[in-house]
Amino acid sequence: MRPVKRGLSVHTPAVYRIELQGVLEPHWSADLAGMEIRCTNREGEPPVTTLTGELVDQAALAGVLDLVYNLGLPLLSVEYLTPKGLSSGSAS
């Protein structure tokens, strides 16, 4: 388990990367708080959609996750990348 970053709270804006199994069309971006949508296909494997973007708080994250659940797309991973305003890249 990774340590929690100092200053993160449920009200903190942050950048997330979410991976889903299946294809999500780019027109869903507006409904997903403007997250970037990228789909990849590897031969012999199901397609994977990656959502990346800044969300205003964890309520917005819950809303995104709720929408993709209602669309029937299995969740593969959710990754916290950075808080708003940091340019250090991934916090992996």
Summary of the structure (lengths in Angstrom):
residues: 92
radius of gyration: 13.4
end to end distance: 11.2
largest distance: 41.9
contacts: 229
relative contact order: 0.30
helix: 22%
strand: 33%
